[in-house]
Amino acid sequence: MKQAGASSAADVHESSSSSNRIQVVFNRPLRIKQPNTLAEIVRASASANLASVFDELENLIGLHEAKKTIYEIYALIKMNKEREKHGLKIEKQVFHMVFKGNPGTGKTTIARLFGKIFKEMGVLSKGHLIEVERADLVGEFIGHTAQKTRDLVKKALGGILFIDEAYSLARGGEKDFGKEAIDCLTKSLEDYGNEFVCIIAGYNEEMDSFLELNPGMPSRFPVHIKFTDYDADELMEIAHLMSKNKEYELSKDASEKLRRRVTAALNDPFIENFSNARFVRNNIEKAIRVQAVRLLKVYEPTKEDLLTLKSEDFTI
């Protein structure tokens, strides 16, 4: 039986073998690790679905500025809800963005994840991604461009309109139909407000020049995220992750050979816009094809044969 006056921290039991013997069992509360990093703090306060998407984001290699920005937006939206409870003023937020960086730095991947995150946060109703480029927006005759642009904006409502190499819309000059696409897009940003999020992407310098062409553009894209090139260690992490996801693995010699190739490309002064993860993916996909040809000569290849990419598979 329980002893009278016993504290809640302990359960007191009388032994069945002796009425004079008392057994005391202390129930110590488990120590819960407190969140320390911004990512941990955000995840701890997010819903289960949103935390799951944040896990996807955190599992991506690098992309520190993109992660920090979306966590700041999450915190802002959450605090705005708290301000609303207390009757405090809430500024209208615009989340149209500029992604600046070289190819293969994760811009499209982040845009797709941002769509999921914005949906879970209630910013967007659908969270889907519509990915377009100049050819999708620019028509062949007067009026055609505006119609194409409006149709794509309508498809993007509730989600994200991602325009890759957006600066190409301004390459044709004043008489080019690309200018019509820019004007139509600018008007759509005003008309539809936050019914969709527009992300324009491209190289650093080209995007800066593009935004200067239309005086109304910079104010409509308040969020700028720079996607830096990966270093050799990060690219090798990506290489091993890509291989694992395809159910392959790099042998030690293959990994060393790929690292040498990655390092050489990073240090090549004649490569202006290194393609980063795209460079790694192309090398792995080529190696998989070469491995397949190599294994044609092997009678009944083993599971290990099929899994392993060897140094000789990474041909030029």
N, C-alpha and C positions, 0 to 999 in steps of 0.2 A: 504493500500500500504506500501512498505518498505521505511523507512526513509533513505535519502541519508547519506552515511558515517557510517552507522551502522556496527559494528564489526561482524565477522563470529560467535562469541560466542553467539549472541542473534538474535532472529527474532523479528522485530518491526512491530506490526500490528495496523492499525488505527481502532478504534471502530466504529461500524456501527451506534451507537446511538448518538455519539457526535464527531464532527470533531476536538474538542480540547482535546479529551481523547486518550491517547496512551497506548497500552498494550505491555509490554516487556516480552518475554518468553526466559529464559536462557536455552540453551542446554548444560548442563554440561557433559563433557566426563565421561563415566563410568570407575570406577577404576578396573583395571584387576589385579587379584592376581598374583604376580610373583612366579614362581616355586622356591622352596627352597631346598627340598630334592633331592638327586641324582635321585631317581625314577621319581620325577616330572619334573626335567630338561630333563631327557632322553625322557620321554613321550611327552613333549612339542616340542621336535625337531624331533620326529619320524613321519613316515607316518601314515595314519589312520589305515591301516591294522596292522602295526607293533605295534602301540599304543594299539590296541585291544588285541594283544597277551601279551604285557607287563601288561595289566590290569589283564589278567588271572594269570600271574605270581605273581603280587602283592596281589591278592586275596588269595593266598596260605598262610597258617599259618606258621610262622617261616621261615626257609630256607634262612637266611640272607646272608650267605656267597655265596650261589649259585646265589642269586639275584645280589649281588654286583659284582660278577665275570662277569656275562653276560652283565651288564651295562658297565663295563670297556671295554669289548670286543666291544660292540656297539660304545662306544666313540672312541676307537682305529680305527675301520673301518671307521667311519665318518671323523676323522681327517686325515686318510690316503688319503681319497678322496680329502680333501682340500689340502694336501701336493702335490698330483698329479697335481692339477690345477696350482700350482706354480713351477712345475718342480723339486720338492724336492725328495730325495731318500726315497723309501718305502721298508722296510724289509719284506721278505716273512714270513707270519704268519702261524703257525700250531696250530690247535685247538683240537687236540686229547687230551682226558681228563682222569683223574683218579678220580672216586667218591669213597670216603672212609667213611664208617659208618655202623651202625647196620641196621637190617631189619626194614622196615616200616618208614624210615626217609625221604622218598620222592625221592629217587634216580631215579627210573623209570619214575615217573611223571615229574621230571625236565628234564630228557633226552628227553622225548617226546616234551616238550615245547621248549627246545633248538633247536630241529629240526625245529619247526615252525618259531622260531625267526631267525635262520640262513637262512632259505628260504626267509623270508621277507627282510633280509639284503643283499641278493644276494650271500651269502657264499655257499649255497647249492641250487641245482636246483629243488629238490623235497621236502626235509625236512621230509621224512617218517622215521619211526623207525623200525629197524630189531632187535628184542630182542632174544638173544641166550644164551646158557649155554654150559658146557663141552660136554654133550651128542650130541649137534647139530654140534660140530666142530670135535670131535675125532672119527675116524673110527675104523674098526676092523682088518685092515690088512695094510701092507706097501703101501703107495701111496693113500689110501682111505681118510686119514685125510686131506692131502694137497688138494685133490679135493673138499672135503666138505667145507673146509675153503675158498677156492677160490670162490666156488659157492655162499657162503653167503656174501662174500665181494662184489661180482658183484651185488647181490640183494640190497646191501646197498648203492651202488653208487648213489650219489645225495642226500643221507640222512645220517642217523646215524646208526652205528653198535654198539649195546649195549650188552656187554658181562658181564653177572652177575656172581658173584663168580668166577672171572677170575683166581684167584690163584689156583683153582682146576685143571687147566691145567698142573700145575707143580707137582702135588702130586704123580704121578707115578714114578718119577725119570727119569734117563737118557734113559732107554729103553722103557719108556711109549710113546704112540703115542701123548700124550698131548704136548710133546716137539716139535713134528713135527708141531702141530697147531700153537705154539708160533712162530716158525721159519717162517712159511708160512705167518702168520699175520704180522710179522715184515717186511718181504719183500713186502707185499701188501701196507703197510703204505708208503714205499719208492716209489713203482711203481706208485701208484695212487695219491700221493700228497694230495691235498685238494679236491679231487673229492668226498670224503666222510669223515665223522668225526667218529672216533672210541672212544668209552667210555668204559673203563674197570672199574668194580665196585666190591666192597666187603668190608669185615671188615678191620679196620685200620691196624693192625699189619700184617695180612696175605698179604695185598696188598703191604706193604712196603717190605716184604720178597720176594714177587713175582717179583717186579721190579728189585731187586738185582740179580736175577738169570741170566738175559740176559743183557749184557753190552749195547746193543743197545736200550733197552726199555726206560729207563728214559728220554733220550733226545727226544724220539719220543712222549712222553706224557708230554708236558710242563705245562699243566693246571691241578692243583690238587685242588679238592674241598672237604672239610670235612663236612659231614652231622652229626650234633650233635643230641643227643637224645632230644626229646621234654620233657618239664616239665609238671607237672600235669595240670596247667591252659591251656596250649596249647593243650594237649590231650583232655581236656573237650571241648574246642572250636571245635576241629576236630570232636568229638562225636556229638555235636549239629548240625554241618554242614552236617555230613554224614546222620544223621537222617532226617534233612530237605530235603536233596536231594532225599531221598527215600520216602518222604511225610509221615514221622512219626515225633513225638516229644516226648521228655523225660518229664515225670512228675517230679515234684520237688524231690520226694522221690527216683525216679529212677536215677535222675542225681546225687544225693548225694551218692547213693549206688555205682554207677559206679565210682565216684570220689574216694571213699574209696578203691575200688578194684584197680584202677589205681595207687593210692599212695602206696598201699601195694606192688604192683608189682615193682614199681620204687625203693622201698627201700629194696627189697628182695636180700640179699647178695648171694643167690644161683642161681639167674638168671644172667648169664654172658652177654648174648646178648639179651636185652629186645627188643621185636618186635614193640614197639612204636604204630604208627597208625594202624598197622596190628592187634595188640592186641585189640585196640578199635573196629575196624571193626568186628573182630570175635565175640566180646561180643555183639555188636548190632545185627548182623545177627542171633546169637543164640537167643537173646531176641525176635526178630521178629517171629522166629519159635515157641517159647514158647507162645507168645501172640496169635498166630493163633490157637494153640491148646486150649488155655484158652477161646477164643471167640467162639469156637465150641459149648460151653455150653450156649451161649447167643442167645436168639431168636431175630432175626433181629437186629444185633448190629448197633449202631448209627455211624455217621461219626466220632464223638469224640472218641468212643470206638476203631474204626479202626485206628485212628491217634495216639493214646496215648500208649506209652510203659510205663508200671508201674514197680514199684520196684520188684514185684513178678515175672516179666518176666526175670529178670536178675538172673537166677539160675546158680549154679556152673557148 
